[in-house]
Amino acid sequence: MSAAGPDDDPHLWLEDVTGECALQWVRARNELTSRALAQSADFHALQARLLSILDSQERIAYIARQGAFFYNFWRDGDHVRGLWRRTTLEEYRRQKPAWDVVLDLDALGAAEGENWVWHGAQLRRPDRMRALVSLSRGGADATVVREFDMETRRFVPDGFALPESKGRMSWRDADSVYVGPDLGPDSMTQSGYPRLAMLWRRGTPLRAAELVFEGRPTDLSVSASRDHTPGFERDFVGRGITFYASELFWLRDGRLVRIDKPEDAGASIVREWLLLALRSDWDVGGRTHRAGSLLATRLAEHVAGERRLDVLFEPGPRTSLADFSATRHALLLNVLDNVRNRIFVLRHERGGWTREPLAGVPDVGSVAAWPVDSVESDDCFLQATDERTPTTLLLGTLRKGSAAGATDAEGVLPLARAAEAQGAVRAPSAGAPELLASLPAFFDATGVQITWHEATSDDGTAIPYCQVGRRPAAADGRQPTILTGYGGFEISLTPGYKASVGAGWLERGGAYVVANIRGGGEFGPAWHQAALKAKRHKAYEDFAAVARDLIARRVTCPAHLGCEGGSNGGLLVGNMLSTWPELFGAIVCRAPLLDMRRYTKLLAGASWVAEYGDPDDPADWEHLQRYSPYHCVRAGRTYPPVLFLGSTRDDRVHPGHARKMAARHAELGHAVLSWENIEGGHGGSANNAQAAFMSALAFAFLWKHLR
């Protein structure tokens, strides 16, 4: 197969996102799907059940501290677009806290005639009297940014404002912002992100902003920002070269000082510290630091030429660094140990770093810890969950001596098994965490089991996977089963309470399986890099190996086994459709990449060359064509029924991928349905009702074909 030009693609016209001919085709396909799946009483009952979960007042209202208040964004049946609101911690502790509504998006949208979707807000520091509010039309990645007055609760006339774009803006001080504007094609990278970092002063036109840094057209993006930590106020410029390569500059005394690091290493600044997360081995200071390590050094000393690096984390064969964050006096490290979380507390004391495991963390499911405020306190939130245990949110304080085995009197921060006990919110004992909130049981988990298994991939690699579901009366290979995965961009899949999966699938007797295939980050950078570019096929072989293992264990059989995935996971299940169709009875493919010949020319596709390769390079096309599902569909071959889901407003992964693949299957007479939501961006939905409908479509489709 050659990398021919686009003229040989008969479905190229479907890439015209809002063209009338393309939209007529979309509407016709939507109508077919609606008639096939969405007309029964069972469907409407499932849709209503899923919507009741999404709109439930008993969901956890996650909060983030900004000054004296804790902020939350909330959507439910009465507030479809949502409320930006705030409260105090004392009030949040109440069973029904009183909220101060800062901005009502439903009211704003009605007043302005816009379908606004919330994309966040950044409060100005230190006074927090102004905010930069980001709003999206219909859920696209592109946003409108507007300055908002926290006292008057109105947008500031003639304040800082960016028109709709993939640009960005952040506060520098009361009267200036750093901005990455869209000033025309020359101001954006080939990936569609800013390549200019500028300083914009109040009262001046945007085009008069001072240029701070200019990237190359081939870069991913550039940005400038200010660290507002008291006593450590500094300005930085970041240059994203590719998805995995970057440069960091310290803007000091009017000049850019490049911070020495490997291009593929992530860099974070925490007070006086420079933290480096390595993706490859680094020979420095007479020592080789392994890929996957986290290193720390004092920023000023490093810039001055000192290369004394402390190792905060070093990976093992089945351990990796999932995340890290900073409180006022400590670092929180979240380590994945064979896909189970372990939380550690690190402090710099007496010239060295101490490391202690956070006590009382359950040895099951998924656990996360993050600071309440990285500047002012050592308080932290903790979350514990698994597929059958409703998520629990706790609040605690890191104190010295909080190691495993310490007592409450010594300042331990145990979880007190609150996540397992699921008791009522109660006042904390001395040193123990406070149970702030927990989800109700949204589905009946009676008899639901969580088991871990390993499949052997084609090259002998052991691939872990998690299986959830009730044990059937007999292992006869007839259990309806959904297999899901991702396998890209160093993203790890960990256990969590999925209420929609429980209500829409597990309660019916189905099994749900999550595969931790290569390409993800479950075992560090090497696990990710094992499936990059020409080695991409290994991720797909891993997924197929899990499917075969489920069949060999007589959990299910091809007629009762389905798979689903979205975005890069859509490319994954697209390859199951095109290459391993005999293993599956039905497939749901959401917001997918599928045409790997043209993906770099569609929206943000050029930014993913470091992950997949460049189809315009003959050497890369040699491997890309083998996992380009759109080019691998054949007449006369049997394929399982497939449902494509997406959004017209997806400006990250072009909706043309799913459109063209659906059209290709339809013209060849294969069983195919598709639904394209007009709103929703890459997530597919702009509100809870749309999300419930699309989830119901997926579950109804899979149950119809796999039961």
N, C-alpha and C positions, 0 to 999 in steps of 0.2 A: 504494500500500500504506500503510495507516495503522498507527500505533503502538497497536494494540489491546491490551487487557488480556490477562493470562495465561490467561483462561478459554477462549480459542479455540485453545489449544495442546493437542492430544490426547495429547501425550507428556510432559506436565508431571510425571506420576507417576514418570518415570525420573530426575528430579532428587532423589528420596529416596535418598541415597547408600547407606545400609545397610538400607533397607526390604526386607522379604523378597520382595515381588513384584518389585521392581526387580532384586534379586540373582538371583532365579530366571531372569529374562529374561537377565541377564548370563551366567549359567552355561550356558543353552541356546545363546546366541550363541557362547560360547567353544567349546562342543562342536562346533558346525558348523564353526568355523574350524579346530579341531584335526583334524577328519576330512578337511577339504579340503586342508590344507597340511602337517600334522605327522606323517603316518603312514608316509611312504616311507623307504627306506634312505638315499636322497640327503639328505633332510632331517636325519635323525639324524646322518649324517656331517658335514654342515655345522654343525649345532648343536655337535657335539663339537669340531670344528675351532675354532669361535669361542670356546668355553669354554676350550680349551687356551691360546688367546692371552690371554684375560682372567686365567687362573690361572697363567700362566707365571712361573716364578721368575726369568726373565731380563728381566722388565719393569724399568723404572727406578723405584727406590724414592726418590721425591722427599723431600727433607729440609728442615726449617726449624729454624734455630738458636734455642734458648732457653737462655741462660746457657752452661754448659759442654757441653751436649749438643745433638745434632741429632735431632729427632723425626720420625717417619714413621707413617702409618696404612696398614696392609697387609691385603689380602684375597686369599685363594687357595683352592684346593680343600680344603685342610686347615683353613682358618680362614675359614669362610663369612661370618661377621659381621665378623671382622677383629680385628687386633691393633693397639693403640696401643703403640708401642715407641720406643726411643731408642738412640743409639750415639754414639761420638766420631767426629770427622772422620778421625783416624788409622785407626780401625777401618773406617770406611765406604770408605776407599780400597782395602781388601782385596777380592779377588775374591768371597769369601763372608764378609761382615762378621758379627760376633757382635752380636746385638741383645738388649737388656735389655727384656723385655716389662713394660710398666707396667700395662696393662689388657687382658684377654682378653674381647672382647665375646661370643664364643660361650659361654664359661664363665659370664659374668655373666647372659646371657639364660637359660641353662639353670637357674641357681640362683634367678633371680627370676621365671621363667615369663613372660618378656617377649621380644618380637621386636625387640630393640634394633638401631637403625641409627645409626652414628656421625655426629655433626654437629659435631665439633670440641671443642677444649679451650683454655682461656685460663689460663696460669700466672700466679700472683701475682708481682708485682715489688716489690722487687728480689730477694727470697730464693728465689722459684720453688719453695717448699715446699708450696704448695697450688695446686689447679687448680679451675676451674669447668668441669665436663664436661657437654656438651650431647648428649642422646640422643633419638632419635625412635622412636616406635612405628611400625614398618613403613615408615619413610622419609618420612613426612609432614613438611611444613614446621614444624608445631607440635613443640616439643621440651620435654623435662624437663631442667632444669639442676640439677646436684648438686655440692656441694663435695667434693673428692677430696684425700686426704693422700698426697703423693708419697713419703713415707718408709714408711708402713705399707701403701701400695697398697690402701687401703680408703676407702670414702666416709665422710665425717666424720659421726658421730652428732650430731644436732641442729645440723648445719652449715647454711650457706646452701643453700636449695633452692627451686626454683620448680616447681610442678606443670605438667602439659602445657598449653602455650599457645604463642602466637606472641609472647610477651613476651621480654624480654632482660635480661641481667645482666652486669655487668663490675666488676672490682676497682677500688676507690678506694684502700684501704689494707688492712692486715692484718685489720682488724676491721670493715670497712664495704664495701658494694658499692652501685653505682648499679643501679637496677632499674626496668624497665618492666613492671609486673605486670598480670596479668589478674585484676582484682578484681570482675568483673561487667561487664555491657554498658556502663555509663557510663565505665569505665576504658579502653575500646578505641575506636578510630576506626571509622568506617563501613567501612573497608577491612579491619578485623580486626587492626590492629596497635596497640601501646600509644599512648595519648595522655597518659599520666602519666609523668613522670620523677621518681624518688624516691630518697632516700638511706636505705639500710637498714643499721642497726647490729647487730652481732652480739649475740645474746642477747635481742633484742626481736622481737615478732611482726611479720609482714610488714605488717599493716594499721596498725601504729604507725610505719611508715617516714615520714620527713620529705618532704613534697612540695617538689620543687625547681622543677618547671615543669608546667603543664597546657596541653595543646593543645586544639584545637577538634575536635568530632566529625567534621567534614568534612576534617580534615588527613589526610595519609597516615600519619604516625607521628611520635613524638618520642623523644628519647634523651638521656642524659647520660653523660659519660665523662671519664676523667682521662688526661692526657698524662703518662706516667711518665718521660720523657726526663730524665736527670740534669741539674740546673741549669735545667730548663725545666718543672718540674712545675706544671701548670695544669689547671683543670676547665672543661669546655665543655658546652653544651646545644645540641642540634640539633633544629630543627623542620622536618619535611618537610611542606610545604604541599600539593604535588602531586608527581607523579613527577619533574617538572623544575623545581620551585620550592622553595626552602628558605630558612631563616634560621639563622644561627649566632650563639650568644651566648657570651661569655667570663664565667664565673662568678667574679667578682673581688671580694674583700672583702665577700662575702655578698650581692652584687647582680649582676644580669644586665646585661652590657654588650653591646648589639647591635653586631655587626661589619658595617660598611657594605659592601655588595656588591649587585650585581644579584640579584634573587631566583632567576633561572634559572642563576646561575653556581655551579659547584662550588667548594668551599673546602677547603683542606688546610693544616694547621699543621705545619711542619717546623722545629724549634728556634725561632729568633727570627723565622722567615719565615712570612708568610701568602701562600699560592699560590692564585690564582684562575683557574679554567678557564672561559672565557666561552662561552655559548651564543648570545648576541646581542651586537650592537655596544654599547659602553659609552662614553658621553661623560663624562670625568672629568679634572680637572686641566688643562683646556684642550686635551685631545686625545681623539680617537675611537679606541678600541681595538676591533679587528675581532672578530667572532664567530669562535670557534675558537682564539683566542689564549690563551696561558698567561702570567699576570702574576705578579710577585713584589714584595712590599713588606715592610718590617719591621712585625710585628704591633703592637708597642707604639706606634710612630710613627703607624700607620694609625688606631688607636683614638684617639690624641690629636688627630687631624684632618689629619695630613700625607697628601697624595695623590700622593706620588712613586712611580710604578709602573714597574718594569723589565719590558720585554717579553722573555720567555724563548723564546717561540715565537709565530710568526705564520703562519697558513695560506696556502698558495698555491692555485691553481685545482685541483690534483689532489693536494695534500698535506694531511694532518691529523695531529693529535696523538692517537696511539693510547693512550699510557700514560706515566706518569712515576712515579719513585720516588726515594728518598733513601738514600745511604750516609752514612757519618760526615761526610765533607767535600765531597760532590758530589751532583749530581742526575743521574739517568739519564733521558733522554728517548727514547721510542720513537715514531718518526715514520713514518706510512704515506705513501709516495711512490708514487702510482699502484698502491696495494695491495701494495707491497713495503716491508719494514721497513728503517728506517735508525736506528741507535742513536747518540746523542750524549751526551757528558759535559759537564756545566756546573759551573763553580765560581765562587764569589764571591771575587774577589781584588782588592786595591788599589782598592776602591770601585766595582768593576764586575764584570760577569759575563763569563767566558770560555766559549767553546763549541767543542768539538772532536769530530769524528766518531770513534767507536770503531773502531780499526783492525782489519783482517782479517775483518770480518763478511762472510759470503758474500752475493753479490748475487742470491741465489735464495731461493725458499721463504719461510719465516717465521722470524724471529729475535726472541728475547725476552731481556731482561736485567733482573735484579732483585737487590736487596741481600741478602747473607747475614744481615747485622745492621745496621739503620739507625742504631744507637746507638753501637756500639763499634768498627766497622771500615769499611774501604773495599773489602772483599771483595764480589764479586758472582758470582751464578750466570748462566750464559748457556745458552740452548737454541737449537739450529738444527734445522730440519726442512723437508721438503716432502712431497708426496704419494707419492713413490717412495723417498725417503731416510729410513731409520730415524732417529728422534729422537736427538740427542746432547746430553748435559749436561756442561757445563764449569764450572770454578771459576777465577776470576782475581782480581787486585787492581788497582784503579784507581790509577794513579800519575800524578803531574804529567808532562805531556809526552806523554800517551798519545793523540796525534793520528795521523791517517792519515799514513803516510810516515815515522814515527819508527822508530828501531831498538830492538831488545830492550834494549840497554844504557841507552837513555833512559827505559825503563819502559813501553814499549808493551804493550798487552794484545791481541795478535792472536789470532784463532781458529786460525791455522796450518792452515786448511782441514781441521781435524780432522773437522768434520761431513761433509765430502765424502769424505775419505780412508777414514773408518770403520776406522781402525787400532785396535790393541789399546790398552788403557789403559797409559800410560807416564808416567814421571816428567817433570815440566815443565822446560823450559829456563828460564834466567833471564828473568823478565818475561813469559814466555809462559803461556797458560792451561793448566790441568791438565784433561785429559780424564777425568772422573769415571766416566761410564757412558754406554752407548749401547744402544739396542734392537737385537735381532737382526733379520734380515730375516724377518718373519712371513709374507711372501708372495713369490711369484716376480715381480719387477718387470722381468724381461727384456723389452725392447721397449716398455715403458710410457713414453709421452711426456707431457710437460706443455706445453700451449700456451695462450696468452692471446689472446682475441678480444674484439670489441666488437659489440654489437647496437644497433640504432637503435630507441628507443622511439617511441610514437605521437606525442609532442611534439617529436621530433628529438633527444632527449638520448641521448648515447652511454653504453651500459651495459656495463661490462667483465665478462667471465666467464672462468673457468679450466676448461679441458678436460683430463681425464686419461684415458689409455687407450692400448691398442695400436692402431697404425694398421691398419685392415682392408686386405685385399688389394685391394679396390675400393671407391671412394666411391659405394656403391649405395644409401645411405639405409637400410640394414638393421641397423646396429649397435645392439644393446640399450643404451639410455642412460638413466641416472638424472640428473635435473636437481633440484638442491636450492637453497634460499635461505632468507633470514630476513626482512630488510627491515623492521626495527622497533627501537624503543628505543635507537637510536644504537649498535647492536651491529654490529661489523665481522666479516666472515668472511674469514679468511686461510688460506693453505695450511698443511697439516699432514699428518703420517703417520697415516693411518687404516687400521690393520691389518685391521679387520673388513671395511672396504670392499674392500681389496685381496684378502683371502681369499674373501669372499663374492660379489664382483662382477668386479673387474678381471681376476683369474686366469681367469675364464670367458670373457673376451673382451668384457666390457661396458665402456662409457665412463661416466665420472662427471664431472658438470659442476656447478660452484659459481657462482651468479650473484650479483654484487655490486649488488643493486638499491637504489633509493632507499628511505629509511626506516632504513637502516643508518648506520654512522658512518664508512664508508670514506673519505669526502671531507669529514668534519667536520660541524658542526651543520646547515649549509645542506642537505647531502645527506639528513640525517634529516628536517629540517623540510619538505622538498619533498614528503613523503608523509604528513604529519600530518593527522588528522581529515578534513576535506572533500577533502583532496588525496590521500587514501589510495589511491585508484584508480591513482595513478601507479606505486606499487610493484607492483601486479598487472599493469599494462600493461607494465612493464619485464620482468617474469618471462616473460610471454607473448611479448614481443619476442625474448628469448633462445631460447625454444622454437622460434619461427619461424626464427630465424637458424640454429639447428642443422639444421633441416629444409632450409632453402635451401642450406646448405653440403653437403648430402647426407651428413651424419654419420649421420643417422637419419631416421625418418619417424614420423607419429603412432602407427602401430601398434607401433612399437618404442621409443617415447619415454615414459618414466614420470617422475613427480616425487614427492618426499617432503619433509616438513617437520614440525616439532614446535612446539607452543606457539603463539607468534605465527606461526611458520612453518607450523603446522597451519592457521591461518586463511588464510595465503597459498595453500597447495595446496587448501584448501577452496574458495577462489575460482576456482582453475583448474578444479576439478570442476564448479562451478555456472555459470561464465561462459565458460570456454574449453575445454569438454570435447572438442571436436573435435581438439585439439592433442595429446592424450595417450591412451596405450593402457592405463595403469594408474596408480593413485595410492595412496600410503601416507600417512596422516594421523595424526600422533602427538600425544596430549595437547592437542587443539586447542581454540581458541575458534571457535565456529560460530554460536551464537545471539546475535547482537549486539543484540537487543532486550532480553534479560534478563541479559546478562553482568555488569552492574553489581550485580545482586542475588545473584550466585553467588560465594561465597567472597571471594577477594581482588579480584574484578573492579572494584570501585569505585575501586581505586587506579590504574586505567589510563584514566580519563576523559581525562587530558591527552594521551594517545596517540591515542585513537579518537574521543572525543566522548561526550556523554551522551544515551542513547536516550530519556530522559524529556523532553529539550528538543526540541520539534518541528523546530527548525532543524537540529539535529544528526541527528535520525532521518531527515531528508530524504536525507542522504548515507549514513548507516549502513545503511539498508535495502538500498542498492545493493551492499554487500559483506557482507551477512549471509547466508552460504551456506545456513543452515537455512531461510531464507525465500525462497530463490531456486530451490529444487528444484522441478521441474515434472514432471507426468505427461506421457507421450508424447514426451519428449525423450530422446535417446540419451546415456548417460553411460558413461565408462570404468569398469571394475571398480575398487572402492575397498576398502582395508583400514584400519580405524580401530584404533589401539592406545592404551591408557591404563591408568590405575590407580585402583582404588577409593580408595586412600589419598592421592590427589592432592588436597591441600587448598589448592592455589593456583589451578589451572584446573579447574573443576568437571567431574567425569566425565560429568555430564549432557549436556554439549555433544556429545561423541562418541556417547553412547547415543542421544540423540534424533535425531541425523542418520542413524545407522545404521537406526533404526526407520523413519524417514521414507523412506529409500531402499528398505528392504525392503517396505514397504506399497505402494510404487509399482511394485514388480517389478524394480527395478534391481539389478545385480550388486553385492553388498556383503557383506563379512565384517568381524567385529570381535573383538578380544581385549582383555579387561580384566584386568590382573593385580591380585590383591587387595592386594598390597603395592606399595611402590616410590615413593610420593609423585609429585612432578611429573616425576622422572626415569624413572618407569615400572618400575623394578626395585630391589629391596632387596639383591640379592647378584649375584654373577657368573653363576650358573646361570640366574637369571631374565633377566638382560640378554642372555645368549647365546641363550636361547630366543626372546625377542622379536625380536632382530636376525635370527635364522634365519627367523622367520615373514615378516619384511619382505622379505628377499632371495628366499626361496622364492616368495612371492607375485609379486614383480616379474619374476623370471626366468620363471615360468610364463606370464605374460601378454605379455612383451616379447621373448622370444627368437625 
